[in-house]
Amino acid sequence: MHEHTEFTLSRDTDAIQIPSGNKTVIPAGTQGVITQTLGGSYTIATYQGLARIADKDLDALGIEKAHDAPNPATASNGTVGEVDEKAVWDQLRQCYDPEIPVNIVDLGLVYDCQLNKSENGGTKVEVKMTLTAPGCGMGPAIAHDAQSKIMSIEGVDEAQVDLVWDPPWNQNMISEAGRMKLGMV
């Protein structure tokens, strides 16, 4: 929606550098272009390189935050039911590598998803995922994004996202939808 939009930051803005994953502050007045707008985060290109801006900082880009979508684990009557594994997968499909326009599920990065009852009656979600390359500095940021999206589901009171390296990721793990998005079919 806002991809390829030029901007001038209206204030100092927290960001995560790509691909190192280092936190930085981009100063007010910096000009750039939005290169990707997926999953509630924005990848921008400035003279400093690529960086990821969180949804909470859209105002600095001159963008109004969109209204939140309905929670996938809340019934149409507004009541909260059991956490459905599909709701977790749907949230994981809202997580993107900031350099690749395909979600982490369709990239084949999510290896396992387990839902267990926690001691207080809520649900604990445990996810095992990998990255396209072991040296990717964005790994912790992508894992944190996945954890945050899982925690937004009603009834989830704990989410653990572990980065694993076995089996090593390869392009054969990309779903058909992901292959189509990347032009690999």
C-alpha positions, 0 to 999 in steps of 0.5 A: 500500500505504501511501498515505493513511497518517499518520506522525510522522517518527522522525528528521531525514530527507532529502527532495526538495521538490516541485515545486522539486526542492530538497533539504531535511531534514524534522525529526524529529517532523514529522507528515504523510501519505503521498500516493503510494507508487510506484517505490520512493519515497514522496511525503509531505505535511507542513506544509512542502508535498509532498516525496519520501522515498527508499526508504532512509529508510522507517524514519523513516516507520515503514515496513519496507522491502520485500524487493527484487524479482528483478533483471529481467536475471538469468536464473532460474538466477542467471546474468547474460546480455546486457542485454535492452532489455525489462529497461531499459524495465521498470526505467523503468516503475518511475520516477514523477513524484511528483505523477502516479501514472503511470510515465514510460514510460506518461506518454510522457516517454521518447523514446529508449532505446539499448543499446551495448557499452562498452569493458570489455564491459559495456552502456552505456544511453542514454536521452532523456526529457522532462518534462510541463513544462520548468520542472519542478524535479523533472526532475533527480530523476526523471532520477537515479531513472531512471539509478539504476534502469537501473544496478541491471540486471546487466550495465549498467555505465553509464547516461546519462539526458538531458533533452530538450525536442524534441519538446515533450511533450503529453497525446497521448503518454500511453499507453492504460494511462496514460490509464486510470490518469488517468481520461482514457478 
